[in-house]
């Protein structure tokens, strides 16, 4: 990918009125040229975000979670097809909170990646180790297992795209950020696996994002590291000023 990807995951924040207010304050803060910005609002705010970001084609929208079935008796869920129809172009899959809070398995992550792929959504596949797994020296084992499982049904046909996000679980929402060496090592592992598994040509187009307590103070340093193609931002994406500063750090 030619531009850095600056993604913001709002989690369970910013209902429709707050989403509208965010874009009113965020859009004027953007300057040219901008990186590729992707915002993941709560599903209930997606339509408001679609309307509010008009005039800013560099800002894409995504959905935080999808079900792998196209329709059915799955109360509270949203299919990839529904997300596309609502204006999403990206889907978070396998986020650490989905895995560790809601018990999402590797097998379910694979089904969601395949569903996103089939409907034309770009899956943002999240992988990362817990603190216990890191201390046990299992970083490579864990993130390769997660990515391998997620992409076991992935198809490159039709030019479908893909993003990967490395988010060490111990650094999410804790204020702790992985060291430069931690990030370089993990991203190097993921890049090598992609090259071996999907080929150099396709792998070269897959941006690997870092997620974990990203903020305006550390964004530029993180984005300068090898194999870092962008960032996945949590709390700092909720405030227009801080997220605009992070976007500026990723400008070409």
PyMOL commands that set and color helices and strands:
alter all, ss='L'
color gray80, all
select helices_A, chain A and resi 16-29+43-52+80-86+96-100+106-119+131-135+139-150+157-159+169-171+180-198+200-204+219-223+235-237+240-249
alter helices_A, ss='H'
color red, helices_A
select strands_A, chain A and resi 5-9+36-40+59-63+90-93+122-127+162-166+207-211+230-233
alter strands_A, ss='S'
color yellow, strands_A
deselect
rebuild
show_as cartoon
